[in-house]
């Protein structure tokens, strides 16, 4: 799957976003090594802290379907370039520190960066030292 095709899959999720408060829909599509794609959208909540970004549903769907070690690329979009927030970067790093992230704006143009550039010196499972 090309980057542009993955970006287009993320755009299909904008119409499913639940954004009655911010009116800022975001879609995401997560590509696995075997070609499987998991999608997500942001889901807001009146208790704002309970709002879920688009990237995490895509990731959690992949994990719940057994894709833990084969996450390759994530595409996300909105009206302008919308990089994953800090919480999403951390959750993505847990499972895929080598992930590539594509972000698109409303005209479907996109920019691509590796996750480790978005979360330098990330804290993940390898950061924990086993006591013994």
C-alpha positions in Angstrom: 0.0 0.0 0.0 1.4 3.4 -0.9 1.5 6.3 1.6 -1.1 8.1 -0.4 -3.5 5.1 -0.3 -3.0 4.9 3.5 -3.7 8.7 3.8 -6.9 8.2 1.8 -8.0 5.4 4.2 -7.5 7.9 7.1 -9.6 10.4 5.3 -12.5 8.0 5.1 -12.7 8.1 8.9 -13.4 11.9 9.2 -17.1 11.3 8.7 -17.2 8.9 11.6 -15.5 11.2 14.1 -17.6 12.3 17.0 -16.6 15.9 17.6 -19.6 17.9 18.9 -17.4 20.2 21.1 -14.3 20.9 19.0 -15.7 20.4 15.6 -12.2 19.1 14.7 -12.5 15.7 13.1 -9.4 13.5 12.8 -9.0 10.2 11.1 -6.2 7.6 11.3 -5.2 4.5 9.5 -2.5 2.1 10.7 -0.7 -0.3 8.3 0.6 -3.7 9.4 3.4 -5.6 7.6 0.9 -8.1 6.2 -1.1 -5.3 4.5 -3.9 -5.2 7.1 -5.1 -1.7 7.9 -6.8 -0.6 11.1 -8.7 2.7 11.2 -9.8 5.1 13.9 -11.3 8.5 14.5 -11.4 10.8 17.4 -14.3 10.4 19.9 -15.0 13.4 22.1 -16.7 13.3 25.5 -18.4 16.0 27.6 -15.8 15.1 30.3 -13.0 16.4 28.0 -10.3 14.3 29.7 -12.1 11.2 28.5 -11.8 12.2 24.8 -9.9 9.7 22.6 -7.7 10.7 19.7 -8.0 9.0 16.3 -4.6 7.2 16.6 -5.3 5.2 19.7 -8.5 3.4 18.4 -6.6 2.4 15.3 -3.7 1.1 17.4 -5.9 -0.6 20.0 -7.9 -2.4 17.2 -4.6 -3.7 15.8 -3.3 -4.9 19.2 -6.7 -6.5 20.0 -6.4 -8.4 16.7 -2.9 -9.7 17.4 -0.8 -7.2 15.6 1.8 -6.2 18.2 5.1 -6.4 16.4 4.3 -5.7 12.8 3.1 -2.1 12.9 4.6 -0.3 10.0 3.0 3.1 9.2 0.3 5.4 10.6 -1.5 8.0 8.6 -3.5 10.8 10.2 -5.4 13.8 8.9 -7.5 16.8 9.5 -7.9 20.2 7.9 -4.3 21.0 8.5 -1.3 18.9 9.4 -2.2 17.3 12.7 0.6 15.4 14.3 -0.2 12.8 17.0 -0.4 14.4 20.5 2.1 13.4 23.2 -0.1 10.7 24.7 -0.6 9.1 21.3 3.1 9.3 20.5 3.8 7.5 23.8 1.2 4.8 23.2 2.5 4.2 19.6 6.1 4.1 20.9 5.2 1.3 23.3 4.4 -1.0 20.4 6.2 0.5 17.4 9.2 2.7 18.1 10.3 2.4 14.4 6.8 3.4 13.1 6.6 5.9 10.2 4.0 8.6 10.6 2.3 10.4 7.7 0.1 13.4 8.4 -2.1 15.0 5.8 -4.0 18.2 5.5 -7.3 18.9 3.9 -6.0 19.0 0.3 -4.6 15.5 0.9 -0.9 16.6 0.8 1.1 14.9 3.4 4.4 14.9 5.3 6.1 11.8 6.6 8.5 11.4 9.6 9.7 8.5 11.7 8.1 8.3 15.2 11.4 8.5 16.9 11.8 12.1 15.5 8.4 13.0 17.0 9.3 11.4 20.3 13.1 11.6 20.7 14.5 9.6 23.5 11.1 7.8 23.9 10.4 5.8 27.0 9.4 2.2 26.1 9.6 -1.4 27.3 13.4 -1.5 26.7 13.7 1.5 29.0 12.6 -0.6 32.0 15.4 -2.4 33.8 14.7 -5.8 35.1 15.7 -6.2 38.7 17.4 -9.4 39.7 
